[in-house]
Amino acid sequence: MESLATGMPVGVYCVHQDLEHDVTVELLDGLQRWTAIFAFFDNKVPVFGLYHDDLTVGERRQIEYMPFPAYWAERFSEEEKRELFDRLAYGGTPNDPDGPRAEGVLERLK
């Protein structure tokens, strides 16, 4: 969140959507960043000692309108989604598909 507040790049988040079969959007990567952003906007955590409601309207807008690019994956199979997640989260290093990391996150995001 501090990176976003200071205008530094925060990377991309990745979502999956299959418009042919479902309108559900799955967040494949970026959960920690989104959690931090929502916590700040909900006044649950400060950034540089200030909560969202402590900021002026101009300061809020500066943060709210910062670019946060997304990568949209469409019509990926479950295997392709797992591969993409592993590539983004672990630099492409394959992980045990039965392990808690990739599988657990994908299941929680459904």
N, C-alpha and C positions, 0 to 999 in steps of 0.2 A: 504494500500500500504506500510506503514511503517513496518507492520508485515512481509510482503513478502520480503522487502529489508533487514530485519535483520535476516531472516531465521526462523522466528517463524511460527507455523502452521496457515494457513489461512482458514481451513475448506474445505469442498467440495462444488462444485457446482453441480447442478442436471439438466440433460437434458433428453428430451424424443424424441424418434425416432420410427417411425413405418415403417420399411423397406418393409413390404409387400404391403403397400398402397401408401407410399409417402417417399421421401428422405428428407423432411424438418426436421430440428432439432429445437426443442422448448426448450428454456432455462426456466426451472421451478423455479430454485432458484439460486441466485448468481449474480443477475443483478447489485447490488451496487458494488460488488467486481470487476466484469468485467468492469463496467463503470470507476471505479477508475484506473484500470490497463491501459485501453486504453487512458484515459486522461493523465496519466504519460508518456506513450510511445509517445503520440502526443505532448509532451512538453507543455501541458495546465496547469498542476499542478506540483509543486515541491514536493519532498520527502526529509525531513531534509534540506530544503533550496536549494536543487539541482534539476535541471531538467534532464530528460533522456539524452539530448545531452551534459550535463556538465560532465557526468560520463566517466571514461576511458572504453576502450573496455572490460577489465577484470571485472570491476564493473557492466557493462551492462549484460555481460554473467552470472554473479552470480545471478542477478535478473531474467533474462530471462529463466534460466534453473532451477529455483526453482520449486519443485513439487507443483502442484495445482490439486489435485485429483478430478475426476468427478464420479458421480453416474449416470449410464445410465439406464433409464427406457425405456422399449420397449413395444409397443402395449397396452398402458394403455388407458382405456376409459376416456372421459372428467371428469367423476365423480372421477375416480381413480387419475387422475392428480390433481384435486382440493384437494382431500384428502391428497395426498403426499405434495403438496404445503403448505397446512395448517399445516401439521405435521412438516415440516422443518422450516417454517417461524414463527409459533406460538406455537410450542411445542405440537402439536396435538390437541390444543383447537379448537373445531369446530367454524367456523365463518359463518355468514349469507351468504349463497351462492349468494344472490342478492346484497350483500354489495360491496362497492368499492374496498376492499382490494384484496381478492383472485380473484374475478371475473375480476376486472380491470387489474390486473397484467397479468393474463392468456390471456386476450383479446389483450393486448398490445404486448405480445410476439408472437402472431400468425403471 
